[in-house]
Amino acid sequence: MRKNNKVLIEAAAQHPLINGKPGEEFECRLKKAIQLYNMEQEKGNYPIIYIPGSLHSIKKNGEWETDERSLSQAGKIYLLENGIPAGNIRSDESNERFKEDGVYNSGDECLVATLIARDEGIDRIVSVVSPVQISRKALFYLEYGYLPEMYGVGLEKTYHNYIGEAFWSLYITYFIDHTW
């Protein structure tokens, strides 16, 4: 039996933003998070959605361009517009509280999610990510002391790819830089 009926749903952010709004892949994850939120409420649970992600910069024509809002803020606005109460959303304020230098990768996302969960007495974490990221994210959560429930939400063409994930990302994560 679970200790409480709170659940933290982490909807992993994905760049780039399109005119300050989530792109197609990020929006798919947010829609799944909303679906899970509603399912948890129907079960009598108290869901909270965490949207990670700091400001994103990209080099265009030799110049760095930075988004006007963070991935986290864009996700929060999307959730608010789709009926999720502000009190059930964790975003930039949690990123800044638990990871002052920014939330930029899977390790950061999982770290902040687990710190939110510990701080708020939550024993269940559900993570919504690209199917390609499931193994890496699950391993980070295990490293931080949580056995997550994982949902892969993808498109025909996603930002991450299986070859890169299997050979490069996992190698970096476990042999070079655990925070990655």
Residue, then its C-alpha position, 0 to 999 in steps of 0.5 A: m500500500r502506498k504511503n500517500n496518494k500524491v503523484l508527481i508527473e514529470a513531463a520532460a520538456q523538449h526544445p525548440l519552442i515555436n513562437g514561445k510555445p511548445g513544439e509538436e514533440f513537447e506538446c505531445r508530452l504535455k497532452k499525455a501529462i494532462q491525460l495522466y493527471n486526469m486519470e490520477q484524479e479519477k482514482g482519487n489521487y492528488p497529481i502534481i505536474y512538474i515541467p523542467g527546462s531552463l532558457h534554451s539558446i541556439k546558434k543561428n547564422g553565427e549568432w546565439e539566440t535565446d528564447e524569451r521564456s524557459l521551456s518550463q514557463a512555456g509548458k506551465i502556460y500550456l497546462l494552465e490554458n488546458g485547465i490544470p490549476a496553478g497549484n498543481i504545477r511545478s516549474d521555474e520556481s522549483n528549477e530555481r529552488f533545487k538547481e540554481d544553475g539551470v535544468y538543461n538535461s535528463g540528470d537535472e530533470c530527474l534530480v529536481a523531480t526527486l527533490i520536489a517529491r521528497d520535499e512534498g512527501i510524494d512517493r510516486i513519480v511518473s515520467v513522460v519522455s521520448p521513447v528513446q529516453i526511457s532507459r536513460k531517465a529511468l536509470f537517473y531516477l533509480e540513482y536518485g532513489y525512485l523507481p519511476e513509472m515511464y511513459g514514452v510519447g513520440l512522433e515519427k520524427t523525434y529530436h532524440n534517436y535510438i542510435g545516439e541514445a544507445f551508444w553516445s548518451l548512455y556512454i557519456t552519462y555513465f562513464i564520463d558525466h553522471t549529471w548529463 
